[in-house]
């Protein structure tokens, strides 16, 4: 994904607005400083990662650094959501409990 072009359409999908809001709320709540966040985000952008992928990676890194969500737990949960998505019929809300196992 590319960087948002205009203030009128900053998000291409609802998840982008959600991860943006979550990041701001966590910073405002004192989990990490905005300066630390921008350094992490900027480092990923400088490495050539796309805008929203860099955003998510930076947030995951901050959560791991703070001991909130270690990478192995994030990966396991993401895999469970993928399994739930594959097990859910089209048109039905995806629920984590739909994941097999």
HUMO-V699902 format. One record per residue. RES is the residue in three letters. BURIAL is b if it has 16 or more other C-alpha atoms within 10 Angstrom, else e. D_LAST is the distance of its C-alpha to the last C-alpha in whole Angstrom. Layout:
RES:BURIAL:D_LAST
RES:BURIAL:D_LAST
This chain:
UNK:e:33
UNK:e:36
UNK:e:38
UNK:e:39
UNK:e:42
UNK:e:44
UNK:e:43
UNK:e:43
UNK:e:40
UNK:e:38
UNK:b:34
UNK:e:33
UNK:e:30
UNK:e:29
UNK:e:26
UNK:b:29
UNK:e:31
UNK:e:28
UNK:e:28
UNK:b:32
UNK:e:32
UNK:e:29
UNK:b:31
UNK:b:34
UNK:e:33
UNK:b:32
UNK:b:35
UNK:e:37
UNK:e:35
UNK:e:36
UNK:e:33
UNK:b:35
UNK:e:38
UNK:e:39
UNK:e:41
UNK:e:38
UNK:b:36
UNK:e:38
UNK:e:39
UNK:b:35
UNK:b:35
UNK:b:38
UNK:e:37
UNK:b:35
UNK:b:37
UNK:e:40
UNK:e:37
UNK:e:37
UNK:b:34
UNK:e:34
UNK:b:34
UNK:b:31
UNK:b:29
UNK:b:31
UNK:b:31
UNK:b:27
UNK:b:28
UNK:b:30
UNK:b:28
UNK:b:25
UNK:b:28
UNK:b:30
UNK:b:27
UNK:b:26
UNK:e:30
UNK:e:30
UNK:e:27
UNK:e:25
UNK:e:22
UNK:e:22
UNK:e:21
UNK:e:18
UNK:e:16
UNK:e:18
UNK:e:16
UNK:e:13
UNK:e:13
UNK:e:15
UNK:e:12
UNK:b:9
UNK:b:12
UNK:e:13
UNK:b:10
UNK:b:10
UNK:b:14
UNK:e:13
UNK:e:11
UNK:b:14
UNK:e:17
UNK:e:20
UNK:e:22
UNK:e:19
UNK:e:19
UNK:b:15
UNK:e:13
UNK:b:11
UNK:e:9
UNK:b:9
UNK:b:6
UNK:e:4
UNK:e:0
